[in-house]
């Protein structure tokens, strides 16, 4: 299984690519999310840690929040059966 850092890089790439396609801007999203454990399911999820730069732009904030929610919901369905990186590559 790949490390969380490698998974984070892949998710960062996916989110940045999605922002580029939707808004035609390049954003560094390195510190805009983290991994954490869902206290109910005990599974790893992506949690937004948006900076003021993201929070000030409601369209980008809402777009990123929706993407992260989609990833969390879709990944959690199959993550038990696949490695983290294989599942994330299918999303990207």
PyMOL Python script that loads the backbone (N, CA, C, O; Angstrom):
from pymol import cmd

cmd.read_pdbstr("""\
ATOM      1  N   UNK A   1       0.847  -1.182   0.000  1.00  0.00           N
ATOM      2  CA  UNK A   1       0.000   0.000   0.000  1.00  0.00           C
ATOM      3  C   UNK A   1       0.893   1.246   0.000  1.00  0.00           C
ATOM      4  O   UNK A   1       1.902   1.311   0.702  1.00  0.00           O
ATOM      5  N   UNK A   2       0.495   2.220  -0.798  1.00  0.00           N
ATOM      6  CA  UNK A   2       1.257   3.452  -0.865  1.00  0.00           C
ATOM      7  C   UNK A   2       1.035   4.284   0.393  1.00  0.00           C
ATOM      8  O   UNK A   2       0.048   4.115   1.109  1.00  0.00           O
ATOM      9  N   UNK A   3       1.958   5.164   0.632  1.00  0.00           N
ATOM     10  CA  UNK A   3       1.858   6.011   1.813  1.00  0.00           C
ATOM     11  C   UNK A   3       0.778   7.069   1.631  1.00  0.00           C
ATOM     12  O   UNK A   3       0.329   7.332   0.515  1.00  0.00           O
ATOM     13  N   UNK A   4       0.373   7.666   2.732  1.00  0.00           N
ATOM     14  CA  UNK A   4      -0.609   8.743   2.675  1.00  0.00           C
ATOM     15  C   UNK A   4      -0.076   9.925   1.880  1.00  0.00           C
ATOM     16  O   UNK A   4      -0.837  10.621   1.207  1.00  0.00           O
ATOM     17  N   UNK A   5       1.229  10.150   1.957  1.00  0.00           N
ATOM     18  CA  UNK A   5       1.824  11.272   1.228  1.00  0.00           C
ATOM     19  C   UNK A   5       1.660  11.090  -0.280  1.00  0.00           C
ATOM     20  O   UNK A   5       1.355  12.048  -0.990  1.00  0.00           O
ATOM     21  N   UNK A   6       1.860   9.875  -0.769  1.00  0.00           N
ATOM     22  CA  UNK A   6       1.667   9.605  -2.193  1.00  0.00           C
ATOM     23  C   UNK A   6       0.198   9.752  -2.580  1.00  0.00           C
ATOM     24  O   UNK A   6      -0.113  10.293  -3.641  1.00  0.00           O
ATOM     25  N   UNK A   7      -0.693   9.280  -1.737  1.00  0.00           N
ATOM     26  CA  UNK A   7      -2.124   9.427  -1.991  1.00  0.00           C
ATOM     27  C   UNK A   7      -2.518  10.897  -1.979  1.00  0.00           C
ATOM     28  O   UNK A   7      -3.323  11.340  -2.799  1.00  0.00           O
ATOM     29  N   UNK A   8      -1.949  11.647  -1.048  1.00  0.00           N
ATOM     30  CA  UNK A   8      -2.248  13.072  -0.966  1.00  0.00           C
ATOM     31  C   UNK A   8      -1.792  13.786  -2.236  1.00  0.00           C
ATOM     32  O   UNK A   8      -2.494  14.658  -2.747  1.00  0.00           O
ATOM     33  N   UNK A   9      -0.627  13.419  -2.740  1.00  0.00           N
ATOM     34  CA  UNK A   9      -0.133  14.017  -3.981  1.00  0.00           C
ATOM     35  C   UNK A   9      -1.077  13.732  -5.144  1.00  0.00           C
ATOM     36  O   UNK A   9      -1.343  14.614  -5.959  1.00  0.00           O
ATOM     37  N   UNK A  10      -1.573  12.526  -5.221  1.00  0.00           N
ATOM     38  CA  UNK A  10      -2.499  12.146  -6.290  1.00  0.00           C
ATOM     39  C   UNK A  10      -3.813  12.917  -6.175  1.00  0.00           C
ATOM     40  O   UNK A  10      -4.345  13.385  -7.182  1.00  0.00           O
ATOM     41  N   UNK A  11      -4.329  13.050  -4.979  1.00  0.00           N
ATOM     42  CA  UNK A  11      -5.571  13.808  -4.765  1.00  0.00           C
ATOM     43  C   UNK A  11      -5.343  15.279  -5.065  1.00  0.00           C
ATOM     44  O   UNK A  11      -6.190  15.927  -5.680  1.00  0.00           O
ATOM     45  N   UNK A  12      -4.214  15.806  -4.636  1.00  0.00           N
ATOM     46  CA  UNK A  12      -3.882  17.203  -4.922  1.00  0.00           C
ATOM     47  C   UNK A  12      -3.851  17.448  -6.431  1.00  0.00           C
ATOM     48  O   UNK A  12      -4.359  18.461  -6.911  1.00  0.00           O
ATOM     49  N   UNK A  13      -3.256  16.519  -7.173  1.00  0.00           N
ATOM     50  CA  UNK A  13      -3.204  16.633  -8.631  1.00  0.00           C
ATOM     51  C   UNK A  13      -4.618  16.614  -9.219  1.00  0.00           C
ATOM     52  O   UNK A  13      -4.942  17.438 -10.074  1.00  0.00           O
ATOM     53  N   UNK A  14      -5.448  15.692  -8.770  1.00  0.00           N
ATOM     54  CA  UNK A  14      -6.826  15.587  -9.265  1.00  0.00           C
ATOM     55  C   UNK A  14      -7.614  16.871  -8.986  1.00  0.00           C
ATOM     56  O   UNK A  14      -8.302  17.381  -9.870  1.00  0.00           O
ATOM     57  N   UNK A  15      -7.514  17.390  -7.770  1.00  0.00           N
ATOM     58  CA  UNK A  15      -8.246  18.610  -7.421  1.00  0.00           C
ATOM     59  C   UNK A  15      -7.742  19.803  -8.228  1.00  0.00           C
ATOM     60  O   UNK A  15      -8.541  20.601  -8.719  1.00  0.00           O
ATOM     61  N   UNK A  16      -6.433  19.931  -8.366  1.00  0.00           N
ATOM     62  CA  UNK A  16      -5.862  21.043  -9.134  1.00  0.00           C
ATOM     63  C   UNK A  16      -6.253  20.950 -10.607  1.00  0.00           C
ATOM     64  O   UNK A  16      -6.563  21.965 -11.231  1.00  0.00           O
ATOM     65  N   UNK A  17      -6.238  19.751 -11.159  1.00  0.00           N
ATOM     66  CA  UNK A  17      -6.653  19.555 -12.544  1.00  0.00           C
ATOM     67  C   UNK A  17      -8.124  19.915 -12.724  1.00  0.00           C
ATOM     68  O   UNK A  17      -8.493  20.540 -13.718  1.00  0.00           O
ATOM     69  N   UNK A  18      -8.954  19.527 -11.781  1.00  0.00           N
ATOM     70  CA  UNK A  18     -10.379  19.845 -11.849  1.00  0.00           C
ATOM     71  C   UNK A  18     -10.613  21.352 -11.776  1.00  0.00           C
ATOM     72  O   UNK A  18     -11.463  21.881 -12.494  1.00  0.00           O
ATOM     73  N   UNK A  19      -9.868  22.048 -10.918  1.00  0.00           N
ATOM     74  CA  UNK A  19      -9.965  23.510 -10.823  1.00  0.00           C
ATOM     75  C   UNK A  19      -9.520  24.142 -12.140  1.00  0.00           C
ATOM     76  O   UNK A  19     -10.153  25.078 -12.628  1.00  0.00           O
ATOM     77  N   UNK A  20      -8.447  23.636 -12.706  1.00  0.00           N
ATOM     78  CA  UNK A  20      -7.934  24.162 -13.973  1.00  0.00           C
ATOM     79  C   UNK A  20      -8.983  23.999 -15.077  1.00  0.00           C
ATOM     80  O   UNK A  20      -9.215  24.923 -15.857  1.00  0.00           O
ATOM     81  N   UNK A  21      -9.607  22.835 -15.141  1.00  0.00           N
ATOM     82  CA  UNK A  21     -10.604  22.578 -16.173  1.00  0.00           C
ATOM     83  C   UNK A  21     -11.858  23.419 -15.975  1.00  0.00           C
ATOM     84  O   UNK A  21     -12.432  23.909 -16.948  1.00  0.00           O
ATOM     85  N   UNK A  22     -12.285  23.592 -14.748  1.00  0.00           N
ATOM     86  CA  UNK A  22     -13.527  24.299 -14.464  1.00  0.00           C
ATOM     87  C   UNK A  22     -13.362  25.822 -14.491  1.00  0.00           C
ATOM     88  O   UNK A  22     -14.223  26.528 -15.015  1.00  0.00           O
ATOM     89  N   UNK A  23     -12.268  26.326 -13.933  1.00  0.00           N
ATOM     90  CA  UNK A  23     -12.096  27.765 -13.754  1.00  0.00           C
ATOM     91  C   UNK A  23     -10.927  28.351 -14.556  1.00  0.00           C
ATOM     92  O   UNK A  23     -10.738  29.567 -14.582  1.00  0.00           O
ATOM     93  N   UNK A  24     -10.152  27.491 -15.202  1.00  0.00           N
ATOM     94  CA  UNK A  24      -8.995  27.892 -15.993  1.00  0.00           C
ATOM     95  C   UNK A  24      -7.982  28.709 -15.173  1.00  0.00           C
ATOM     96  O   UNK A  24      -7.438  29.709 -15.642  1.00  0.00           O
ATOM     97  N   UNK A  25      -7.747  28.249 -13.931  1.00  0.00           N
ATOM     98  CA  UNK A  25      -6.715  28.854 -13.090  1.00  0.00           C
ATOM     99  C   UNK A  25      -5.891  27.743 -12.445  1.00  0.00           C
ATOM    100  O   UNK A  25      -6.375  26.632 -12.230  1.00  0.00           O
ATOM    101  N   UNK A  26      -4.654  28.067 -12.147  1.00  0.00           N
ATOM    102  CA  UNK A  26      -3.765  27.127 -11.466  1.00  0.00           C
ATOM    103  C   UNK A  26      -3.708  27.492  -9.993  1.00  0.00           C
ATOM    104  O   UNK A  26      -3.423  28.634  -9.632  1.00  0.00           O
ATOM    105  N   UNK A  27      -3.985  26.500  -9.143  1.00  0.00           N
ATOM    106  CA  UNK A  27      -3.922  26.715  -7.700  1.00  0.00           C
ATOM    107  C   UNK A  27      -3.029  25.663  -7.063  1.00  0.00           C
ATOM    108  O   UNK A  27      -3.067  24.491  -7.438  1.00  0.00           O
ATOM    109  N   UNK A  28      -2.231  26.088  -6.101  1.00  0.00           N
ATOM    110  CA  UNK A  28      -1.460  25.155  -5.287  1.00  0.00           C
ATOM    111  C   UNK A  28      -2.362  24.732  -4.134  1.00  0.00           C
ATOM    112  O   UNK A  28      -2.704  25.545  -3.275  1.00  0.00           O
ATOM    113  N   UNK A  29      -2.739  23.475  -4.118  1.00  0.00           N
ATOM    114  CA  UNK A  29      -3.687  22.980  -3.113  1.00  0.00           C
ATOM    115  C   UNK A  29      -3.014  22.130  -2.049  1.00  0.00           C
ATOM    116  O   UNK A  29      -3.681  21.377  -1.339  1.00  0.00           O
ATOM    117  N   UNK A  30      -1.693  22.245  -1.932  1.00  0.00           N
ATOM    118  CA  UNK A  30      -0.919  21.402  -1.025  1.00  0.00           C
ATOM    119  C   UNK A  30      -1.454  21.387   0.402  1.00  0.00           C
ATOM    120  O   UNK A  30      -1.546  20.320   1.009  1.00  0.00           O
ATOM    121  N   UNK A  31      -1.805  22.534   0.946  1.00  0.00           N
ATOM    122  CA  UNK A  31      -2.232  22.601   2.345  1.00  0.00           C
ATOM    123  C   UNK A  31      -3.728  22.854   2.504  1.00  0.00           C
ATOM    124  O   UNK A  31      -4.171  23.347   3.541  1.00  0.00           O
ATOM    125  N   UNK A  32      -4.498  22.519   1.482  1.00  0.00           N
ATOM    126  CA  UNK A  32      -5.933  22.807   1.510  1.00  0.00           C
ATOM    127  C   UNK A  32      -6.785  21.625   1.982  1.00  0.00           C
ATOM    128  O   UNK A  32      -8.006  21.745   2.087  1.00  0.00           O
ATOM    129  N   UNK A  33      -6.149  20.488   2.265  1.00  0.00           N
ATOM    130  CA  UNK A  33      -6.881  19.323   2.778  1.00  0.00           C
ATOM    131  C   UNK A  33      -5.912  18.421   3.526  1.00  0.00           C
ATOM    132  O   UNK A  33      -4.694  18.532   3.384  1.00  0.00           O
ATOM    133  N   UNK A  34      -6.477  17.532   4.319  1.00  0.00           N
ATOM    134  CA  UNK A  34      -5.677  16.557   5.054  1.00  0.00           C
ATOM    135  C   UNK A  34      -6.465  15.255   5.144  1.00  0.00           C
ATOM    136  O   UNK A  34      -7.656  15.216   4.836  1.00  0.00           O
ATOM    137  N   UNK A  35      -5.796  14.206   5.563  1.00  0.00           N
ATOM    138  CA  UNK A  35      -6.475  12.939   5.836  1.00  0.00           C
ATOM    139  C   UNK A  35      -6.786  12.870   7.324  1.00  0.00           C
ATOM    140  O   UNK A  35      -6.000  13.309   8.164  1.00  0.00           O
ATOM    141  N   UNK A  36      -7.937  12.316   7.625  1.00  0.00           N
ATOM    142  CA  UNK A  36      -8.319  12.113   9.016  1.00  0.00           C
ATOM    143  C   UNK A  36      -9.187  10.866   9.104  1.00  0.00           C
ATOM    144  O   UNK A  36      -9.646  10.346   8.087  1.00  0.00           O
ATOM    145  N   UNK A  37      -9.403  10.402  10.295  1.00  0.00           N
ATOM    146  CA  UNK A  37     -10.233   9.215  10.484  1.00  0.00           C
ATOM    147  C   UNK A  37     -11.653   9.630  10.833  1.00  0.00           C
ATOM    148  O   UNK A  37     -11.869  10.450  11.725  1.00  0.00           O
ATOM    149  N   UNK A  38     -12.618   9.058  10.124  1.00  0.00           N
ATOM    150  CA  UNK A  38     -14.019   9.269  10.449  1.00  0.00           C
ATOM    151  C   UNK A  38     -14.280   8.630  11.810  1.00  0.00           C
ATOM    152  O   UNK A  38     -14.014   7.444  12.002  1.00  0.00           O
ATOM    153  N   UNK A  39     -14.799   9.410  12.751  1.00  0.00           N
ATOM    154  CA  UNK A  39     -14.962   8.894  14.109  1.00  0.00           C
ATOM    155  C   UNK A  39     -16.056   7.835  14.223  1.00  0.00           C
ATOM    156  O   UNK A  39     -16.074   7.073  15.190  1.00  0.00           O
ATOM    157  N   UNK A  40     -16.955   7.775  13.263  1.00  0.00           N
ATOM    158  CA  UNK A  40     -18.008   6.760  13.291  1.00  0.00           C
ATOM    159  C   UNK A  40     -17.548   5.486  12.591  1.00  0.00           C
ATOM    160  O   UNK A  40     -17.580   4.402  13.173  1.00  0.00           O
ATOM    161  N   UNK A  41     -17.121   5.626  11.338  1.00  0.00           N
ATOM    162  CA  UNK A  41     -16.761   4.443  10.545  1.00  0.00           C
ATOM    163  C   UNK A  41     -15.330   3.970  10.767  1.00  0.00           C
ATOM    164  O   UNK A  41     -14.989   2.838  10.425  1.00  0.00           O
ATOM    165  N   UNK A  42     -14.488   4.839  11.340  1.00  0.00           N
ATOM    166  CA  UNK A  42     -13.064   4.553  11.570  1.00  0.00           C
ATOM    167  C   UNK A  42     -12.285   4.427  10.255  1.00  0.00           C
ATOM    168  O   UNK A  42     -11.177   3.889  10.250  1.00  0.00           O
ATOM    169  N   UNK A  43     -12.844   4.911   9.148  1.00  0.00           N
ATOM    170  CA  UNK A  43     -12.159   4.877   7.862  1.00  0.00           C
ATOM    171  C   UNK A  43     -11.512   6.231   7.601  1.00  0.00           C
ATOM    172  O   UNK A  43     -11.952   7.258   8.118  1.00  0.00           O
ATOM    173  N   UNK A  44     -10.457   6.212   6.789  1.00  0.00           N
ATOM    174  CA  UNK A  44      -9.772   7.447   6.427  1.00  0.00           C
ATOM    175  C   UNK A  44     -10.622   8.233   5.442  1.00  0.00           C
ATOM    176  O   UNK A  44     -11.196   7.674   4.508  1.00  0.00           O
ATOM    177  N   UNK A  45     -10.690   9.544   5.667  1.00  0.00           N
ATOM    178  CA  UNK A  45     -11.403  10.439   4.771  1.00  0.00           C
ATOM    179  C   UNK A  45     -10.534  11.663   4.502  1.00  0.00           C
ATOM    180  O   UNK A  45      -9.545  11.913   5.191  1.00  0.00           O
ATOM    181  N   UNK A  46     -10.929  12.412   3.489  1.00  0.00           N
ATOM    182  CA  UNK A  46     -10.259  13.672   3.178  1.00  0.00           C
ATOM    183  C   UNK A  46     -11.050  14.778   3.866  1.00  0.00           C
ATOM    184  O   UNK A  46     -12.271  14.855   3.724  1.00  0.00           O
ATOM    185  N   UNK A  47     -10.363  15.619   4.599  1.00  0.00           N
ATOM    186  CA  UNK A  47     -11.009  16.737   5.293  1.00  0.00           C
ATOM    187  C   UNK A  47     -10.456  18.051   4.745  1.00  0.00           C
ATOM    188  O   UNK A  47      -9.241  18.240   4.698  1.00  0.00           O
ATOM    189  N   UNK A  48     -11.344  18.962   4.329  1.00  0.00           N
ATOM    190  CA  UNK A  48     -10.866  20.256   3.853  1.00  0.00           C
ATOM    191  C   UNK A  48     -10.262  21.070   4.993  1.00  0.00           C
ATOM    192  O   UNK A  48     -10.787  21.095   6.106  1.00  0.00           O
ATOM    193  N   UNK A  49      -9.160  21.727   4.696  1.00  0.00           N
ATOM    194  CA  UNK A  49      -8.514  22.660   5.636  1.00  0.00           C
ATOM    195  C   UNK A  49      -8.256  23.961   4.889  1.00  0.00           C
ATOM    196  O   UNK A  49      -7.141  24.483   4.886  1.00  0.00           O
ATOM    197  N   UNK A  50      -9.294  24.468   4.264  1.00  0.00           N
ATOM    198  CA  UNK A  50      -9.171  25.592   3.339  1.00  0.00           C
ATOM    199  C   UNK A  50      -8.571  26.831   3.988  1.00  0.00           C
ATOM    200  O   UNK A  50      -8.932  27.213   5.101  1.00  0.00           O
ATOM    201  N   UNK A  51      -7.654  27.441   3.265  1.00  0.00           N
ATOM    202  CA  UNK A  51      -7.042  28.697   3.687  1.00  0.00           C
ATOM    203  C   UNK A  51      -7.988  29.849   3.350  1.00  0.00           C
ATOM    204  O   UNK A  51      -9.007  29.662   2.685  1.00  0.00           O
ATOM    205  N   UNK A  52      -7.633  31.032   3.818  1.00  0.00           N
ATOM    206  CA  UNK A  52      -8.432  32.222   3.506  1.00  0.00           C
ATOM    207  C   UNK A  52      -8.533  32.449   2.006  1.00  0.00           C
ATOM    208  O   UNK A  52      -9.553  32.930   1.513  1.00  0.00           O
ATOM    209  N   UNK A  53      -7.480  32.104   1.285  1.00  0.00           N
ATOM    210  CA  UNK A  53      -7.459  32.264  -0.175  1.00  0.00           C
ATOM    211  C   UNK A  53      -8.613  31.497  -0.815  1.00  0.00           C
ATOM    212  O   UNK A  53      -9.261  32.003  -1.732  1.00  0.00           O
ATOM    213  N   UNK A  54      -8.872  30.284  -0.342  1.00  0.00           N
ATOM    214  CA  UNK A  54      -9.970  29.469  -0.878  1.00  0.00           C
ATOM    215  C   UNK A  54     -11.300  29.939  -0.292  1.00  0.00           C
ATOM    216  O   UNK A  54     -12.291  30.041  -1.015  1.00  0.00           O
ATOM    217  N   UNK A  55     -11.332  30.222   0.995  1.00  0.00           N
ATOM    218  CA  UNK A  55     -12.582  30.617   1.651  1.00  0.00           C
ATOM    219  C   UNK A  55     -13.152  31.916   1.092  1.00  0.00           C
ATOM    220  O   UNK A  55     -14.365  32.124   1.120  1.00  0.00           O
ATOM    221  N   UNK A  56     -12.293  32.784   0.589  1.00  0.00           N
ATOM    222  CA  UNK A  56     -12.764  34.060   0.038  1.00  0.00           C
ATOM    223  C   UNK A  56     -13.423  33.909  -1.329  1.00  0.00           C
ATOM    224  O   UNK A  56     -14.157  34.797  -1.764  1.00  0.00           O
ATOM    225  N   UNK A  57     -13.171  32.801  -2.006  1.00  0.00           N
ATOM    226  CA  UNK A  57     -13.761  32.557  -3.330  1.00  0.00           C
ATOM    227  C   UNK A  57     -14.807  31.449  -3.191  1.00  0.00           C
ATOM    228  O   UNK A  57     -14.480  30.263  -3.233  1.00  0.00           O
ATOM    229  N   UNK A  58     -16.057  31.850  -3.028  1.00  0.00           N
ATOM    230  CA  UNK A  58     -17.108  30.879  -2.708  1.00  0.00           C
ATOM    231  C   UNK A  58     -17.318  29.837  -3.811  1.00  0.00           C
ATOM    232  O   UNK A  58     -17.671  28.696  -3.513  1.00  0.00           O
ATOM    233  N   UNK A  59     -17.111  30.206  -5.063  1.00  0.00           N
ATOM    234  CA  UNK A  59     -17.286  29.232  -6.144  1.00  0.00           C
ATOM    235  C   UNK A  59     -16.241  28.125  -6.063  1.00  0.00           C
ATOM    236  O   UNK A  59     -16.566  26.943  -6.175  1.00  0.00           O
ATOM    237  N   UNK A  60     -14.999  28.513  -5.869  1.00  0.00           N
ATOM    238  CA  UNK A  60     -13.936  27.515  -5.767  1.00  0.00           C
ATOM    239  C   UNK A  60     -14.089  26.704  -4.488  1.00  0.00           C
ATOM    240  O   UNK A  60     -13.902  25.488  -4.501  1.00  0.00           O
ATOM    241  N   UNK A  61     -14.424  27.357  -3.393  1.00  0.00           N
ATOM    242  CA  UNK A  61     -14.628  26.652  -2.118  1.00  0.00           C
ATOM    243  C   UNK A  61     -15.731  25.605  -2.267  1.00  0.00           C
ATOM    244  O   UNK A  61     -15.548  24.454  -1.870  1.00  0.00           O
ATOM    245  N   UNK A  62     -16.863  25.989  -2.830  1.00  0.00           N
ATOM    246  CA  UNK A  62     -17.976  25.054  -3.009  1.00  0.00           C
ATOM    247  C   UNK A  62     -17.614  23.922  -3.963  1.00  0.00           C
ATOM    248  O   UNK A  62     -17.987  22.770  -3.742  1.00  0.00           O
ATOM    249  N   UNK A  63     -16.888  24.256  -5.019  1.00  0.00           N
ATOM    250  CA  UNK A  63     -16.465  23.249  -5.993  1.00  0.00           C
ATOM    251  C   UNK A  63     -15.538  22.228  -5.342  1.00  0.00           C
ATOM    252  O   UNK A  63     -15.731  21.022  -5.494  1.00  0.00           O
ATOM    253  N   UNK A  64     -14.524  22.716  -4.612  1.00  0.00           N
ATOM    254  CA  UNK A  64     -13.602  21.806  -3.931  1.00  0.00           C
ATOM    255  C   UNK A  64     -14.304  20.976  -2.864  1.00  0.00           C
ATOM    256  O   UNK A  64     -14.030  19.786  -2.715  1.00  0.00           O
ATOM    257  N   UNK A  65     -15.201  21.601  -2.133  1.00  0.00           N
ATOM    258  CA  UNK A  65     -15.943  20.868  -1.105  1.00  0.00           C
ATOM    259  C   UNK A  65     -16.746  19.737  -1.740  1.00  0.00           C
ATOM    260  O   UNK A  65     -16.778  18.627  -1.208  1.00  0.00           O
ATOM    261  N   UNK A  66     -17.388  20.005  -2.863  1.00  0.00           N
ATOM    262  CA  UNK A  66     -18.165  18.972  -3.561  1.00  0.00           C
ATOM    263  C   UNK A  66     -17.263  17.854  -4.070  1.00  0.00           C
ATOM    264  O   UNK A  66     -17.609  16.678  -3.949  1.00  0.00           O
ATOM    265  N   UNK A  67     -16.122  18.202  -4.632  1.00  0.00           N
ATOM    266  CA  UNK A  67     -15.182  17.178  -5.111  1.00  0.00           C
ATOM    267  C   UNK A  67     -14.703  16.287  -3.969  1.00  0.00           C
ATOM    268  O   UNK A  67     -14.670  15.063  -4.090  1.00  0.00           O
ATOM    269  N   UNK A  68     -14.335  16.917  -2.867  1.00  0.00           N
ATOM    270  CA  UNK A  68     -13.853  16.150  -1.713  1.00  0.00           C
ATOM    271  C   UNK A  68     -14.960  15.244  -1.172  1.00  0.00           C
ATOM    272  O   UNK A  68     -14.702  14.090  -0.831  1.00  0.00           O
ATOM    273  N   UNK A  69     -16.164  15.748  -1.094  1.00  0.00           N
ATOM    274  CA  UNK A  69     -17.287  14.920  -0.640  1.00  0.00           C
ATOM    275  C   UNK A  69     -17.514  13.741  -1.575  1.00  0.00           C
ATOM    276  O   UNK A  69     -17.746  12.620  -1.123  1.00  0.00           O
ATOM    277  N   UNK A  70     -17.447  13.996  -2.883  1.00  0.00           N
ATOM    278  CA  UNK A  70     -17.610  12.911  -3.855  1.00  0.00           C
ATOM    279  C   UNK A  70     -16.529  11.855  -3.695  1.00  0.00           C
ATOM    280  O   UNK A  70     -16.811  10.657  -3.712  1.00  0.00           O
ATOM    281  N   UNK A  71     -15.288  12.308  -3.540  1.00  0.00           N
ATOM    282  CA  UNK A  71     -14.192  11.352  -3.353  1.00  0.00           C
ATOM    283  C   UNK A  71     -14.435  10.525  -2.092  1.00  0.00           C
ATOM    284  O   UNK A  71     -14.325   9.299  -2.121  1.00  0.00           O
ATOM    285  N   UNK A  72     -14.763  11.190  -0.993  1.00  0.00           N
ATOM    286  CA  UNK A  72     -14.997  10.466   0.259  1.00  0.00           C
ATOM    287  C   UNK A  72     -16.128   9.457   0.110  1.00  0.00           C
ATOM    288  O   UNK A  72     -16.009   8.326   0.581  1.00  0.00           O
ATOM    289  N   UNK A  73     -17.212   9.845  -0.532  1.00  0.00           N
ATOM    290  CA  UNK A  73     -18.355   8.945  -0.680  1.00  0.00           C
ATOM    291  C   UNK A  73     -18.069   7.795  -1.633  1.00  0.00           C
ATOM    292  O   UNK A  73     -18.433   6.655  -1.346  1.00  0.00           O
ATOM    293  N   UNK A  74     -17.422   8.072  -2.765  1.00  0.00           N
ATOM    294  CA  UNK A  74     -17.121   7.028  -3.731  1.00  0.00           C
ATOM    295  C   UNK A  74     -16.016   6.110  -3.260  1.00  0.00           C
ATOM    296  O   UNK A  74     -16.115   4.891  -3.406  1.00  0.00           O
ATOM    297  N   UNK A  75     -14.968   6.675  -2.699  1.00  0.00           N
ATOM    298  CA  UNK A  75     -13.841   5.879  -2.256  1.00  0.00           C
ATOM    299  C   UNK A  75     -14.262   4.955  -1.125  1.00  0.00           C
ATOM    300  O   UNK A  75     -13.835   3.801  -1.084  1.00  0.00           O
ATOM    301  N   UNK A  76     -15.070   5.424  -0.230  1.00  0.00           N
ATOM    302  CA  UNK A  76     -15.465   4.607   0.921  1.00  0.00           C
ATOM    303  C   UNK A  76     -16.259   3.372   0.508  1.00  0.00           C
ATOM    304  O   UNK A  76     -16.274   2.384   1.242  1.00  0.00           O
ATOM    305  N   UNK A  77     -16.908   3.403  -0.629  1.00  0.00           N
ATOM    306  CA  UNK A  77     -17.669   2.243  -1.083  1.00  0.00           C
ATOM    307  C   UNK A  77     -16.761   1.072  -1.437  1.00  0.00           C
ATOM    308  O   UNK A  77     -17.104  -0.077  -1.161  1.00  0.00           O
ATOM    309  N   UNK A  78     -15.603   1.347  -2.047  1.00  0.00           N
ATOM    310  CA  UNK A  78     -14.741   0.286  -2.563  1.00  0.00           C
ATOM    311  C   UNK A  78     -13.386   0.171  -1.881  1.00  0.00           C
ATOM    312  O   UNK A  78     -12.606  -0.718  -2.220  1.00  0.00           O
ATOM    313  N   UNK A  79     -13.094   1.029  -0.949  1.00  0.00           N
ATOM    314  CA  UNK A  79     -11.732   1.091  -0.411  1.00  0.00           C
ATOM    315  C   UNK A  79     -11.328  -0.192   0.317  1.00  0.00           C
ATOM    316  O   UNK A  79     -10.141  -0.508   0.393  1.00  0.00           O
ATOM    317  N   UNK A  80     -12.274  -0.913   0.836  1.00  0.00           N
ATOM    318  CA  UNK A  80     -11.963  -2.149   1.540  1.00  0.00           C
ATOM    319  C   UNK A  80     -11.398  -3.185   0.570  1.00  0.00           C
ATOM    320  O   UNK A  80     -10.570  -4.011   0.954  1.00  0.00           O
ATOM    321  N   UNK A  81     -11.841  -3.141  -0.674  1.00  0.00           N
ATOM    322  CA  UNK A  81     -11.447  -4.151  -1.651  1.00  0.00           C
ATOM    323  C   UNK A  81     -10.235  -3.776  -2.488  1.00  0.00           C
ATOM    324  O   UNK A  81      -9.709  -4.631  -3.201  1.00  0.00           O
ATOM    325  N   UNK A  82      -9.773  -2.538  -2.430  1.00  0.00           N
ATOM    326  CA  UNK A  82      -8.671  -2.085  -3.273  1.00  0.00           C
ATOM    327  C   UNK A  82      -7.670  -1.293  -2.451  1.00  0.00           C
ATOM    328  O   UNK A  82      -7.972  -0.820  -1.355  1.00  0.00           O
ATOM    329  N   UNK A  83      -6.469  -1.158  -3.005  1.00  0.00           N
ATOM    330  CA  UNK A  83      -5.492  -0.298  -2.346  1.00  0.00           C
ATOM    331  C   UNK A  83      -5.877   1.151  -2.579  1.00  0.00           C
ATOM    332  O   UNK A  83      -6.613   1.451  -3.520  1.00  0.00           O
ATOM    333  N   UNK A  84      -5.394   2.051  -1.743  1.00  0.00           N
ATOM    334  CA  UNK A  84      -5.719   3.472  -1.859  1.00  0.00           C
ATOM    335  C   UNK A  84      -5.370   4.023  -3.233  1.00  0.00           C
ATOM    336  O   UNK A  84      -6.194   4.696  -3.852  1.00  0.00           O
ATOM    337  N   UNK A  85      -4.192   3.757  -3.711  1.00  0.00           N
ATOM    338  CA  UNK A  85      -3.753   4.356  -4.962  1.00  0.00           C
ATOM    339  C   UNK A  85      -4.539   3.831  -6.151  1.00  0.00           C
ATOM    340  O   UNK A  85      -4.836   4.594  -7.070  1.00  0.00           O
ATOM    341  N   UNK A  86      -4.879   2.562  -6.159  1.00  0.00           N
ATOM    342  CA  UNK A  86      -5.652   2.004  -7.270  1.00  0.00           C
ATOM    343  C   UNK A  86      -7.020   2.661  -7.340  1.00  0.00           C
ATOM    344  O   UNK A  86      -7.478   3.010  -8.428  1.00  0.00           O
ATOM    345  N   UNK A  87      -7.674   2.835  -6.214  1.00  0.00           N
ATOM    346  CA  UNK A  87      -8.991   3.478  -6.182  1.00  0.00           C
ATOM    347  C   UNK A  87      -8.896   4.934  -6.628  1.00  0.00           C
ATOM    348  O   UNK A  87      -9.725   5.389  -7.416  1.00  0.00           O
ATOM    349  N   UNK A  88      -7.916   5.660  -6.144  1.00  0.00           N
ATOM    350  CA  UNK A  88      -7.772   7.070  -6.495  1.00  0.00           C
ATOM    351  C   UNK A  88      -7.439   7.233  -7.973  1.00  0.00           C
ATOM    352  O   UNK A  88      -7.907   8.180  -8.604  1.00  0.00           O
ATOM    353  N   UNK A  89      -6.653   6.342  -8.530  1.00  0.00           N
ATOM    354  CA  UNK A  89      -6.353   6.439  -9.960  1.00  0.00           C
ATOM    355  C   UNK A  89      -7.620   6.260 -10.790  1.00  0.00           C
ATOM    356  O   UNK A  89      -7.752   6.890 -11.840  1.00  0.00           O
ATOM    357  N   UNK A  90      -8.543   5.429 -10.355  1.00  0.00           N
ATOM    358  CA  UNK A  90      -9.794   5.244 -11.073  1.00  0.00           C
ATOM    359  C   UNK A  90     -10.641   6.509 -11.037  1.00  0.00           C
ATOM    360  O   UNK A  90     -11.372   6.785 -11.989  1.00  0.00           O
ATOM    361  N   UNK A  91     -10.558   7.275  -9.965  1.00  0.00           N
ATOM    362  CA  UNK A  91     -11.298   8.531  -9.871  1.00  0.00           C
ATOM    363  C   UNK A  91     -10.678   9.570 -10.783  1.00  0.00           C
ATOM    364  O   UNK A  91     -11.386  10.306 -11.470  1.00  0.00           O
ATOM    365  N   UNK A  92      -9.340   9.631 -10.790  1.00  0.00           N
ATOM    366  CA  UNK A  92      -8.631  10.620 -11.615  1.00  0.00           C
ATOM    367  C   UNK A  92      -8.830  10.256 -13.056  1.00  0.00           C
ATOM    368  O   UNK A  92      -8.325  10.945 -13.942  1.00  0.00           O
TER     369      UNK A  92
END
""", "prot")
cmd.dss("prot")
cmd.show_as("cartoon", "prot")
cmd.util.cbc("prot")
cmd.orient("prot")
